[in-house]
Amino acid sequence: MQNWISNAVTLSAVHFLTAAGCVILAQAAELAEKAERMPWKATLWFSLVGVVSIGSLNLSLLVNPVGLYQVAKLLVIPYVCGVEAAWLRRRSSSGTLLAIAAVMAGVGIV
């Protein structure tokens, strides 16, 4: 059992399959609404940005200590909210800001 966990790609695939299964079960139990499909081009860009983000974060672990990695992950969400507010004129609700604060506190503790 140790061998398949040591492979990062396999572990990521298991993670994504488990997450997809949970979403399907939540939709079947009517705990979550089925979302509209994203256009193909937007899905491609979203996937590309995700791959680059995860890849760059993993590469940063090769040259930086884990503490800096955690701080970088901690600051990504507020940075994105700031960019959305400045460039796209989007405002986050108080519930969203509270959830971000909870996540940042959780990541900050770890």
Stockholm file with secondary structure:
# STOCKHOLM 1.0

chainA/1-110         MQNWISNAVTLSAVHFLTAAGCVILAQAAELAEKAERMPWKATLWFSLVGVVSIGSLNLSLLVNPVGLYQVAKLLVIPYVCGVEAAWLRRRSSSGTLLAIAAVMAGVGIV
#=GR chainA/1-110 SS CHHHHHCHHHHHHHHHHHHHHHHHHHHHTTSSCCCCCCCHHHHHHHHHHHHHHHHHHHHHHHHSCHHHHHHHHHHHHHHHHHHHHHHSCCCCCHHHHHHHHHHHHHHHHC
#=GC SS_cons         CHHHHHCHHHHHHHHHHHHHHHHHHHHHTTSSCCCCCCCHHHHHHHHHHHHHHHHHHHHHHHHSCHHHHHHHHHHHHHHHHHHHHHHSCCCCCHHHHHHHHHHHHHHHHC
//
